[in-house]
C-alpha cells in the first residue's frame, strides 16, 4: 500500500470513528461567546462553553430582580412610580411620575415586555433606591451560589461593573423557576395590563420567540445591548425532564439556534432520575437531654442526570454526616446534618438532613435545673413576686376608692 493510499485510509477510518461517537460526546453547536445547559431537577451541568467567564447579561438581569420582588413583596402591593423610572432608557412601558400600578403588573411588564422603568420602580419600592437594591441583588446571588457576578442595577443596562456568567445565570434561573408565580409569568406569551392612562402601553408581548418556536418551551428571559449582544435564558420541559439553556454574546438570530441546539442536546442525550425523595428517613440519633431520639429525614428530593443508556450502571454511594452533640430542644425542620452522594469517590451532590419532629427537654432535667437554683437567687425571685403582687393589690384598692368617691359626687 502506497503512503498516499494509507493516508487516505486513515482519514476515512478517523471520519467514520468521529461520526459514530455518541452525540453526547460530540456536544451541540454553539456560536455564542458563552453558554451552559443544566437540568432543572438535578442542577447538573451537561454542557458548558466559557460558562465561568464574566460577561454583560443585558436584560437577563431581570430574572434576579423578579425573584427578589416575588420574595420581598406581595403581588397586590400598589407601587407608586417616582421620577427615576420615567427617566430610564427604553424598553419601557412609559411609567409617569406618581402613577400607581400593582406589583403583579410591574412583574409582567418586567419579564414579558422587558420594561426597564418597571425594574427601577420595583427596586425603589423594595429597597428605596437602585444602589440599595443592587446590594440586595448581590447578596441574593451569593446566597444562591452565583459567586462570579456583580450587579449594579435591576435592568441590565451597560455598566463596566455589571456582569455575570452563564453558569451563575443558570443557577439564578433554576432557583427562580421553583417559584410558581415566576414560572407562570415567564411562560406568558401575551398579557394586557390595566393603566390609569388609557393611552398608555397595556399590550405586552413576550420577546422570547422560543415560546412560539420550540416544543415544550416555558421561559425564561431575553436580553440585548450593543455591549452584551444577544442573550437568552431559555427553558423547556419534555417527558418529565426540564432543561435550562443560557446563551451570552450571540450574534443576531444565532441566539435562537444556539438555544435550540442546547435544549435538543439535553433532551436527546440525557435522562434524569430521582435517587432520593424528600422526607425519606435516613438515620435516628440520640438527643442530649431530650425526651426521645430524633429521626433525620431528607430536606428535598435528590435527582441525578446521566447520559442515556447509563442509568443504573453507576453506583451512587451515600455518606451521612451528623452534627456533634445534638441537644434538646430540637425543632421540626432543624438542619442537623447532610447526606452526601458519591460516585467513584467523587461527591456529586448533597441534601440537608432535618429533624422529623420536635424533641423537648426532659422533665427531669428541668426539675434538676430548678432544684439547683442558688438559694439567694430563689429568695430574690420570691421577694420580687411578693413586691409585684403587693403593688398590684394597692392599685386595685386605690381604683376602688376612686370609684366610690366618684359615685358619691354624682349623687350630690
Buried (B, 14 or more C-beta within 10 A) or exposed (E): EEEEEEEEEEEEEEEEEEEEEEEBEEBBEBBBBBBBBBBBBBBBBBBBBBBEBBBBBBBBBBBBBBBBBBEBBEEEBEBEBBEBBBEBEEBBBBBBEEBEBBBBBBBBBBBBBBBBBBBBBBBBBBBEEBEEBBEBBBEBBEEBEBEBBBBBBBBBBEBEEBBBBBBBBBBBBBBBBEBEBBBEBBBBEEBEBEBEEEEBBBEBEBBBBBBEEBEBBBBBBBBBBEBBBBBBBBBBBBEEBBBBBBBBBBEEEBBBBBBBBBBBBBBEBBBBBEBBEEEBEBBEBEBEBBBBBBBBBBBEBBBBBBBEEEBEEEEBEBEEEBBEEBEBEBEEBBEBBBBBBBBEEEEBBBBBBBBBEBBBBBEEBEEEEEEEEEEEEEEEEEEEEEEEEEEEEEEEEEEEEEEEEEEEEEEE
